[in-house]
Amino acid sequence: MESQVRGGTRWKRFAVVMVPSVAATACIGVALAQGALAASFSVSGQSFKVTADKLVGQGFEQYGAIDSGYTLSGQKTAHPVAVSAFKSATINNMCQSVVTPDIPLFGSVSLILKAGADKPVEADNLYIDVADLNADATFNNIDIGVAGKDASKGPGMKGGGEQANPYGFAQQADSATLTDVKQTAWATTAGTFKLSGLHMSLQTGTHECY
């Protein structure tokens, strides 16, 4: 069974309407012991944008969760997200950008990271906490409406301090192919994350991947 999806989501309030979420984001240095995710973390006060020409993932699952974190002024806050998980994934021509506003003397400063132009980025046990997505997607052998704890095709729910209902709505597929990816995310976690041809730059002003 295959299904194709084109569309986007905007989480003005938490509604568990699952769409394929995509694109590895550059959380460099995340390599937890033996590729197993032990716990979630408090997210920063900055979301980041990611684009990719193509993501091919094996062992896909997705469920709703809430990321706890901080604003840039240090106040506690929370963000509803759709967590997309892959046992393994390759990503072609990935770009990640994050803008830090109101820096004295500089104003806004943009961090831009690019990788996978010639050789795809590779990841395993990949989790992406997505707030907004646009992409074309094809799923193989998809199951929609599975209880989160029973989704067995992907790497499983994160566990630890994650705020997610194990009995809530989830979906899963043997594999997923996503093209022309544009997304906004709050966090990415992976067992391993190999960034081929990595280039990172800082620029004054607002410069985003899309």
Residue pairs with C-beta under 8 A, 6 or more apart in sequence:
1 140
1 141
1 142
2 138
2 139
2 140
2 142
3 138
3 139
3 142
4 136
4 137
4 138
5 19
5 20
5 135
5 136
5 137
5 139
6 135
6 136
6 137
7 19
7 134
8 19
8 132
8 133
8 134
9 17
9 19
9 82
9 132
9 133
10 132
11 79
11 80
11 81
11 131
11 132
13 80
14 64
14 66
14 80
16 64
16 82
16 168
16 169
18 62
18 63
18 64
18 82
18 144
18 169
18 170
18 171
19 82
19 133
20 62
20 84
20 133
20 135
20 137
20 139
20 176
20 178
21 62
21 82
21 83
21 84
21 128
21 130
21 133
21 183
21 185
22 52
22 55
22 84
22 128
22 130
22 133
22 135
22 137
22 178
22 181
22 183
23 50
23 51
23 52
23 55
23 91
23 94
23 128
23 135
23 178
23 181
23 183
23 185
24 50
24 52
24 55
24 89
24 91
24 94
24 121
24 123
24 126
24 128
24 188
24 190
24 193
25 48
25 50
25 96
25 128
25 185
25 188
26 94
26 96
26 113
26 115
26 188
26 193
26 195
27 187
27 188
27 189
27 190
27 193
28 113
28 193
28 195
30 188
30 189
30 190
30 193
31 190
31 191
31 192
31 193
32 38
32 189
32 191
34 191
35 124
35 125
35 191
35 192
36 125
36 191
37 125
37 127
37 158
37 159
37 160
37 189
37 191
38 159
38 160
39 158
39 159
39 160
39 161
39 162
40 67
40 158
40 160
40 161
40 162
40 163
40 187
40 189
41 187
42 68
42 69
42 70
43 67
43 68
43 69
43 70
43 79
43 129
43 186
43 187
44 69
44 70
45 69
45 70
45 71
45 72
45 73
45 77
46 72
46 98
46 99
46 100
47 79
47 98
47 131
47 184
47 185
47 186
48 96
48 97
48 98
48 184
48 185
49 96
49 97
49 98
49 182
49 183
49 184
49 208
49 209
49 210
50 94
50 95
50 96
50 97
50 181
50 182
50 183
50 184
50 185
50 209
51 94
51 95
51 181
51 182
51 183
51 209
51 210
52 91
52 92
52 93
52 94
52 95
52 116
52 178
52 181
53 92
53 93
53 179
53 180
53 181
54 91
54 92
54 93
54 177
54 178
54 179
54 181
55 89
55 90
55 91
55 92
55 176
55 177
55 178
55 179
55 181
56 89
56 90
56 175
56 176
56 177
57 86
57 87
57 88
57 89
57 126
57 175
57 176
57 177
57 178
58 86
58 87
58 88
58 89
58 174
58 175
59 86
59 87
59 88
59 153
59 154
59 155
59 174
59 175
60 84
60 85
60 86
60 139
60 153
60 154
60 172
60 173
60 174
60 175
60 176
61 84
61 85
61 151
61 153
61 154
61 155
61 156
61 170
61 171
61 172
61 173
62 82
62 83
62 84
62 85
62 170
62 171
62 172
63 82
63 83
63 148
63 151
63 157
63 164
63 168
63 169
63 170
63 171
64 80
64 81
64 82
64 83
64 164
64 165
64 168
64 169
65 80
65 81
65 82
65 83
65 129
65 158
65 162
65 163
65 164
66 78
66 79
66 80
66 81
66 163
66 164
67 78
67 79
67 81
67 129
67 163
67 186
67 187
68 76
68 77
68 78
68 163
69 76
69 77
69 78
69 79
69 186
70 76
70 77
71 77
72 101
78 163
79 129
79 131
79 186
80 131
81 129
81 130
81 131
81 185
81 186
81 187
82 129
82 130
82 133
83 127
83 128
83 129
83 130
83 157
83 158
83 164
84 127
84 128
84 130
85 125
85 126
85 127
85 128
85 154
85 155
85 156
85 157
85 158
86 123
86 124
86 125
86 126
86 154
86 155
86 176
87 124
87 125
87 154
87 155
88 122
88 123
88 124
88 126
89 122
89 123
89 124
89 126
90 120
90 121
90 122
90 123
91 116
91 120
91 121
91 123
92 116
92 120
92 121
93 114
93 116
93 117
94 114
94 115
94 116
94 121
94 195
95 112
95 113
95 114
95 209
96 112
96 113
96 114
96 209
97 110
97 111
97 112
97 113
97 207
97 208
97 209
98 110
98 111
99 108
99 109
99 110
99 111
99 206
99 207
99 208
100 108
100 109
100 110
100 111
101 107
101 108
102 108
103 109
106 204
107 204
107 205
108 204
108 205
108 206
109 202
109 203
109 204
109 205
110 202
110 203
110 204
110 205
110 206
110 207
110 208
111 200
111 201
111 202
112 200
112 201
112 202
112 203
112 207
112 209
113 198
113 199
113 200
114 197
114 198
114 199
114 200
115 121
115 195
115 196
115 197
115 198
115 199
116 195
116 196
116 197
117 197
118 196
118 197
119 196
119 197
120 196
121 193
121 194
121 195
121 196
122 192
122 193
122 194
122 196
123 190
123 191
123 192
123 193
123 194
124 190
124 191
124 192
125 155
125 189
125 190
125 191
125 192
126 155
126 188
126 189
126 190
126 191
126 193
127 155
127 158
127 187
127 188
127 189
127 190
128 183
128 185
128 187
128 188
129 185
129 186
129 187
129 188
130 183
130 184
130 185
130 186
131 184
131 185
131 186
132 183
132 184
133 181
133 182
133 183
133 184
134 180
134 181
134 182
134 183
135 178
135 179
135 180
135 181
135 182
135 183
136 178
136 179
136 180
137 176
137 177
137 178
137 179
138 176
138 177
138 178
139 173
139 175
139 176
140 173
140 174
140 175
140 176
141 153
141 173
141 174
141 175
142 171
142 172
142 173
143 151
143 153
143 171
143 172
143 173
144 171
145 169
145 170
145 171
146 169
146 170
146 171
146 172
147 166
147 167
147 168
147 169
147 170
148 157
148 164
148 165
148 166
148 167
148 168
148 169
148 170
149 157
149 166
149 167
150 170
151 157
151 170
151 171
151 172
152 172
153 172
153 173
153 174
154 172
157 164
157 166
158 164
158 189
182 209
182 210
